[in-house]
Amino acid sequence: MKNHLSEIKPYTRAILKGHLCSSGVPYDMMDRPIIAIANSWNEIVPGHVHLREVAEYVKKGVLEAGGYPLEFNTIAVCDGIAQGHDGMKYSLPSRDTVADSVEIMIRAHEIFDGMVMLSSCDKIVPGMLMSAARLNLPSVVVLGGVMPNYIKPKESKAARQQFLSGDLDEKGLVSVTQKYYPCAGVCPFLGTANTMQGLSEALGLALPGTSWMRALSDEQFEAAKAAGRQAVELVKKNIRARDILTKEAFENAISVLLAMGGSLNACLHLPAIAREAGIELPLDTFDRISRKVPFIAAVTPNNNNFTTNDLQQAGGIPALMKELSPLIHLDSLTVTGQTAGENIAEAKVHDREMIHPLNQPIELEGGIAVLKGNLAEQGALIKQSAVPEDLMQLTAPAMVFNSEEQFQEAYNAGKISENHVVVIRYEGPKGGPGMRELHRCTEILSRFKNIALITDGRFSGASAGLSIGYMSPEAAEGGTLALVEDGDMISINVPDRSIELEVSENELSERREKLNTIKREASKFLKLYAESTASAAHGAVRMV
């Protein structure tokens, strides 16, 4: 078969091949399909430190199938390390930078016939998927897999609470954390990292069963080699990323997201990936599907006894999709060259405590709900699967903070109390800028029983409780959130999907006339992001 190089003008091709030979590429290999290995390896992020080794197996698979692999790298931010300080402002914007950098390497060199993307963690997987949709090459995702956990999630959470209360020192917390996060791989809870690993498979761009394999296991290495082989097969069959990333594939991914109570951040990432594929995916789609797809698989933070390691042993994404068969599109094409239905035909659920029958769900609705009202005309998000039943409705006075730091100061001063709605604003995509995760805030508020948090910022996939985020329009855009004052009554009703500020329209109009939105100092990069990003309701995608 002809490869992309053969289509380049003869003189340009000859010079190009000369440069590749200088990099060690054998001349007689350049008539093969050339497969880009886009790798987010680095020595900082636990989910990525092993990807150089995994890449070697991918390359073996490419060579076995008659292709030739060429590897390059992109960046990766660890949300765990970036958490709780200004570094978190860079996490979400890095998603687009990942997609841009892959595009630059592919389009600048114009030598590639297909692509394998090695990644894990919160923004890197969606960034890679965005690049796949944008470039529309034959593409396969290879996922970093999960680290083992030697203690239960509840033991890790208990240690963090002990540290916050002063009953455990730093070395003690680090020691416990190393038992929960012991080595390379994605952190084992169902945060954004593991959610997006699972959704890569549900979308059809990762090989079946590979979402939550144990990192650095023989199983993972064999799967990586198989992915390399499959990338060459996709080139031969001319099956491209957008052939797989259809509207039906995105609805399948949303169904899986809701059935397992995955991270709210997926409601930013799936629309962003869909947009690159030319598909609109409004927030209302998530709520529509949530009303028909039940919650059937609970791992932490929805259940503090189980992790994604347990869910993988129960059958993983294939078993979950098999259980959802009546509710998903079984004829969607996948990276195997077969349909989703064909991929899961032999899948079995091995643990009914992990994956419940469709007719015996944990909850009748999916794990995520979209709330609307005068506080969030475009929508706000809550992980309803992680909200205690007695907190599904709350009306309480507001305690207002204009940043995460203001809230932290108030907490340290003992000023946070029960029966309040904590408002943390100017943390959205434009206002932050960068839309920080407020996971440390939700950890603090988990010590209170009757309290809510609402914010135009976002949450870690590990967050739980009555935590409502992604408020759109955000405060920096002049949304109603910017008008809330201390003591205003806020009414939240999750079953009714409503969030209302109980202040008259006349009073709100008067406040709006006096409003001066806060603008923060920011780096050139973050200023550029703030000027170009859309609201959370539209995936916080770059609009230029």
Residue pairs with C-beta under 8 A, 6 or more apart in sequence:
1 33
1 235
1 236
3 30
3 31
3 32
3 33
3 34
3 113
4 34
4 110
4 111
4 112
4 113
5 13
5 16
5 17
5 30
5 31
5 34
5 111
6 13
6 31
8 16
8 110
16 111
17 27
17 30
20 30
20 111
21 27
25 68
25 70
29 68
30 68
32 66
32 67
32 68
33 66
33 67
33 68
33 113
33 114
33 232
33 235
33 236
34 67
34 68
34 69
34 70
34 111
34 112
34 113
34 114
35 62
35 67
35 68
35 69
35 70
35 112
35 113
35 114
35 115
35 116
35 228
35 231
35 232
35 235
36 69
36 70
36 71
36 72
36 105
36 106
36 112
36 114
36 115
36 116
36 137
37 55
37 58
37 59
37 62
37 69
37 70
37 71
37 72
37 115
37 116
37 118
38 71
38 72
38 73
38 74
38 102
38 105
38 115
38 116
38 117
38 118
38 119
38 128
38 131
39 51
39 52
39 55
39 71
39 72
39 73
39 74
39 118
39 119
40 48
40 51
40 73
40 74
40 75
40 76
40 98
40 118
40 119
40 120
40 121
40 124
40 128
41 48
41 49
41 51
41 52
41 55
41 73
41 76
41 118
42 48
42 49
42 73
42 75
42 76
43 49
44 76
44 78
44 81
45 76
45 77
45 78
45 81
45 121
46 78
46 80
46 147
46 181
46 183
46 184
46 185
46 186
46 187
47 76
47 78
47 120
47 121
47 144
47 184
47 185
47 186
47 187
47 193
48 76
48 119
48 120
48 121
48 124
48 144
49 184
50 144
50 184
50 185
50 215
50 216
51 118
51 119
51 120
51 144
53 216
54 118
54 142
54 144
54 216
54 220
54 221
54 224
55 71
55 118
55 224
57 221
57 222
57 224
57 225
57 228
58 69
58 116
58 118
58 142
58 224
58 225
58 227
58 228
59 69
59 71
59 228
60 225
60 228
61 224
61 225
61 226
61 227
61 228
61 229
61 230
61 231
62 68
62 69
62 116
62 228
62 229
62 231
62 232
63 69
63 228
64 225
64 228
64 229
65 228
65 229
65 230
65 231
65 232
65 233
66 232
67 113
67 114
67 228
67 231
67 232
67 235
69 116
69 228
70 111
70 112
72 105
74 98
74 101
74 102
74 105
74 124
74 127
75 94
75 97
75 98
75 101
75 124
76 94
76 98
76 119
76 121
76 124
77 87
77 90
77 91
77 94
77 121
77 122
77 123
77 124
78 121
79 88
79 91
79 121
79 122
79 123
79 191
79 192
79 193
79 437
79 460
80 181
80 187
81 87
82 88
82 90
82 91
83 437
83 439
83 440
83 460
84 439
84 440
88 434
88 436
88 437
89 432
89 433
89 434
89 435
89 436
89 522
89 526
90 434
90 525
90 526
91 122
91 123
91 434
91 436
91 437
92 123
92 268
92 429
92 434
92 435
92 458
92 540
93 434
93 525
93 526
93 529
93 533
94 123
94 124
94 127
95 123
95 124
95 126
95 127
95 130
95 269
95 272
96 127
96 130
96 529
96 541
96 542
97 127
98 123
98 124
98 127
98 128
98 130
98 131
99 127
99 128
99 130
99 131
99 134
99 276
102 115
102 117
102 127
102 128
102 131
102 135
103 131
103 134
103 135
106 112
106 115
106 131
106 135
106 137
107 135
112 137
113 137
113 138
113 235
114 137
114 138
114 139
114 140
114 231
114 232
114 234
114 235
115 132
115 135
115 137
115 138
115 139
115 140
115 231
116 139
116 140
116 141
116 142
116 227
116 228
116 231
117 128
117 129
117 131
117 132
117 139
117 140
117 141
117 142
118 142
118 144
119 125
119 127
119 128
119 141
119 142
119 143
119 144
120 143
120 144
120 145
120 185
120 186
120 193
120 197
121 144
121 186
121 193
122 191
122 192
122 193
122 196
122 265
122 461
123 192
125 141
125 143
125 193
125 196
125 197
125 200
126 196
126 269
126 272
126 273
128 141
129 141
129 196
129 200
129 203
129 205
129 245
129 269
129 273
130 272
130 273
130 276
131 276
132 139
132 141
132 205
132 241
132 245
133 241
133 242
133 245
133 273
133 274
133 276
133 277
134 276
135 241
136 240
136 241
136 242
137 240
137 241
138 231
138 234
138 235
138 237
138 238
138 239
138 240
138 241
139 205
139 231
139 234
139 240
139 241
139 335
140 205
140 206
140 207
140 227
140 230
140 231
140 234
140 335
141 200
141 205
141 206
141 227
141 335
142 206
142 210
142 223
142 224
142 227
143 197
143 200
143 201
143 206
143 210
143 211
143 213
144 184
144 185
144 186
144 197
144 215
145 185
145 186
145 197
145 210
145 212
145 213
145 214
145 215
145 216
145 217
145 220
146 185
146 186
146 188
146 194
146 197
146 212
146 213
146 214
146 215
146 307
146 308
146 309
146 312
147 181
147 182
147 183
147 184
147 185
147 186
147 187
147 188
147 214
147 215
148 182
148 183
148 185
148 188
148 214
148 309
149 179
149 180
149 181
149 182
149 188
149 307
149 309
150 179
150 180
150 182
151 176
151 179
151 180
152 304
152 305
153 180
153 188
153 189
153 300
153 301
153 304
153 305
153 306
153 307
154 300
154 304
154 305
155 176
155 179
155 180
156 176
156 177
156 179
156 180
157 304
159 168
159 172
159 173
159 176
159 177
160 173
160 443
161 446
161 447
162 168
162 172
162 173
163 169
163 170
163 172
163 173
164 443
164 444
164 447
165 447
168 176
180 187
180 188
181 187
181 188
183 215
183 216
184 215
184 216
185 214
185 215
185 216
186 193
186 194
186 197
186 215
186 308
187 193
187 194
188 194
188 307
188 308
188 309
189 299
189 300
189 301
189 307
189 308
189 461
189 462
190 260
190 261
190 262
190 263
190 299
190 300
190 301
190 302
190 307
190 308
190 311
190 461
191 263
191 460
191 461
191 462
192 263
192 265
192 266
192 269
192 460
192 461
193 461
194 211
194 212
194 262
194 308
194 461
195 257
195 260
195 262
195 263
195 265
195 266
195 461
196 263
196 265
196 266
196 269
197 206
197 211
197 212
198 211
198 212
198 256
198 260
198 262
198 308
198 317
199 253
199 256
199 257
199 262
199 266
199 269
199 270
200 206
200 211
201 207
201 208
201 209
201 210
201 211
201 316
201 317
202 249
202 252
202 253
202 255
202 256
202 257
202 317
202 321
203 244
203 245
203 249
203 250
203 252
203 253
203 273
204 244
204 245
204 249
204 252
204 332
204 333
204 334
204 335
204 340
205 241
205 244
205 245
205 334
205 335
206 227
206 335
207 223
207 226
207 227
207 230
207 335
207 336
208 317
208 318
208 334
208 336
208 343
208 344
208 347
209 223
209 316
209 317
209 318
210 220
210 223
210 227
211 312
211 316
211 317
212 308
212 309
212 311
212 312
212 316
212 317
213 219
213 220
213 223
213 312
214 220
214 309
230 335
230 336
233 337
234 240
234 335
234 337
237 337
239 333
239 335
239 337
241 277
242 277
242 278
243 333
244 332
244 333
244 334
244 335
245 273
245 274
245 277
245 279
246 277
246 279
246 332
246 333
247 274
247 279
248 329
248 331
248 332
249 329
249 332
249 333
249 340
250 270
250 273
250 274
250 279
250 281
251 285
251 289
251 328
251 329
252 321
252 328
252 329
252 332
252 340
253 266
253 270
254 270
254 285
254 286
254 289
254 293
255 289
255 293
255 324
255 327
255 328
255 366
256 262
256 317
256 320
256 321
256 324
256 328
257 266
257 270
257 286
257 366
257 367
257 368
258 286
258 289
258 290
258 293
258 295
258 365
258 366
258 367
258 368
259 293
259 294
259 295
259 296
259 297
259 320
259 323
259 324
259 366
259 367
260 295
260 296
260 297
260 298
260 299
260 311
260 320
260 367
261 295
261 297
261 298
261 302
261 366
261 367
261 368
261 383
261 385
261 386
262 367
262 368
262 461
263 383
263 460
263 461
264 368
264 381
264 382
264 383
264 458
264 459
264 461
264 469
264 470
265 458
265 459
265 461
267 283
267 286
267 368
267 381
267 470
267 539
268 458
268 470
268 536
268 539
268 540
269 539
270 281
270 539
271 280
271 281
271 282
271 283
271 538
271 539
271 541
272 539
272 540
272 541
274 280
274 281
275 281
275 539
275 541
281 539
282 537
283 370
283 378
283 379
283 381
283 537
284 370
284 379
286 368
286 370
287 369
287 370
287 497
289 366
290 365
290 366
290 367
290 368
290 369
290 370
291 365
291 366
292 327
293 324
293 327
293 365
293 366
294 358
294 361
294 362
294 363
294 364
294 365
294 366
295 302
295 361
295 362
295 363
295 364
295 365
295 366
295 367
295 385
296 320
296 323
296 324
296 355
296 356
296 357
296 358
296 361
296 362
297 311
297 314
297 320
297 354
297 355
297 356
297 362
298 306
298 354
298 362
298 385
299 306
299 307
299 308
299 310
299 311
299 354
300 306
300 307
300 462
301 383
301 386
301 461
301 462
301 463
301 464
302 367
302 383
302 385
302 386
302 464
306 354
310 351
310 354
311 320
311 354
311 355
313 350
313 351
313 354
314 349
314 350
314 351
314 354
314 355
315 322
315 347
315 348
315 349
315 350
315 351
315 355
318 343
318 344
318 347
319 344
319 347
319 348
319 349
319 350
319 355
320 355
321 328
321 340
321 344
321 347
322 344
322 347
322 348
322 349
323 349
323 355
323 356
323 357
323 358
324 358
325 341
325 344
326 358
327 358
328 340
329 340
330 339
330 340
330 341
331 339
331 340
331 341
332 339
332 340
333 339
334 340
334 343
336 342
336 343
349 355
356 362
362 385
363 384
363 385
365 384
366 385
367 383
367 384
367 385
367 386
368 381
368 382
368 383
368 384
368 385
369 381
369 382
369 384
369 494
369 497
370 379
370 380
370 381
370 497
371 379
371 380
371 381
371 382
371 468
371 492
371 494
371 497
371 498
371 499
372 378
372 379
372 380
372 497
372 498
372 499
373 498
373 499
373 500
373 501
374 480
374 500
374 501
374 508
375 454
375 471
375 480
375 481
375 484
375 490
375 499
375 500
375 501
376 471
376 472
376 479
376 480
376 481
376 499
377 472
377 473
377 479
377 480
378 472
378 473
378 535
378 537
379 470
379 472
379 537
380 454
380 468
380 469
380 470
380 471
380 472
380 499
381 468
381 469
381 470
381 536
382 466
382 467
382 468
382 469
382 494
383 459
383 463
383 464
383 467
384 392
384 494
386 463
386 464
386 465
387 464
387 465
387 466
387 494
388 465
388 466
391 450
391 452
391 465
391 466
392 493
392 494
392 495
393 492
393 493
393 494
393 495
394 421
394 450
394 452
394 466
394 491
394 492
395 489
395 490
395 491
395 492
395 502
396 419
396 420
396 421
396 450
396 451
396 452
396 489
396 490
397 419
397 420
397 421
397 486
397 487
397 488
397 489
397 490
398 420
398 421
398 422
398 423
398 484
398 485
398 486
398 487
398 488
398 489
398 490
399 410
399 415
399 416
399 420
399 421
399 422
399 423
399 486
400 423
400 425
400 484
400 485
400 486
401 407
401 410
401 422
401 423
401 424
401 425
402 425
402 426
402 518
403 424
403 426
403 427
404 424
404 427
404 436
404 438
404 440
404 441
404 457
406 424
407 416
407 422
407 424
407 441
408 440
408 441
408 444
410 416
411 444
416 422
416 444
416 445
416 448
416 451
417 448
418 448
418 449
418 450
418 451
419 450
419 451
420 451
420 452
421 451
421 452
421 453
421 454
421 490
421 492
422 441
422 445
422 451
422 452
422 453
422 454
423 454
423 455
423 481
423 484
423 490
424 438
424 441
424 453
424 454
424 455
424 457
425 431
425 455
425 456
425 471
425 474
425 475
425 481
425 482
425 484
426 432
426 456
426 474
426 475
426 476
426 482
426 517
426 518
426 520
427 435
427 436
427 438
427 455
427 456
427 457
428 435
428 456
428 457
428 471
428 472
428 474
428 475
428 476
428 477
428 535
428 536
429 435
429 474
429 529
429 530
429 533
429 534
429 535
429 536
429 540
430 474
430 476
430 477
430 530
430 533
430 535
431 456
431 474
431 475
431 476
431 477
431 517
431 518
431 520
431 530
432 457
432 520
432 526
432 530
433 476
433 520
433 522
433 526
433 527
433 529
433 530
433 533
434 526
434 529
434 530
435 456
435 457
435 458
435 536
435 540
436 457
436 458
437 457
437 458
437 459
437 460
438 453
438 455
438 457
438 458
438 459
438 463
438 469
439 459
439 460
439 462
439 463
441 453
441 455
442 453
442 459
442 460
442 463
442 464
442 465
442 467
445 451
445 453
445 465
445 467
446 464
446 465
451 465
451 466
452 465
452 466
452 467
452 468
452 490
452 492
453 465
453 466
453 467
453 468
453 469
454 468
454 469
454 471
454 481
454 490
454 492
454 499
455 468
455 469
455 471
456 469
456 470
456 471
456 472
456 474
456 475
456 476
456 479
456 481
456 536
457 469
458 469
458 470
458 536
459 467
459 469
466 492
466 494
468 492
468 499
470 536
470 537
471 479
471 481
471 536
472 479
472 535
472 536
472 537
473 479
473 481
473 535
473 537
474 481
474 535
474 536
475 481
475 482
475 517
475 518
476 482
476 517
476 518
476 519
476 530
477 517
477 535
478 512
478 515
478 517
480 501
480 508
482 515
482 517
483 501
483 503
483 508
483 511
483 512
483 515
484 490
484 501
485 511
488 501
488 502
488 503
489 501
489 502
489 503
490 499
490 500
490 501
490 502
491 498
491 499
491 500
491 502
492 498
492 499
493 499
501 508
522 530
529 542
532 542
532 543
532 544
533 540
533 541
533 542
533 543
534 540
534 541
534 542
534 543
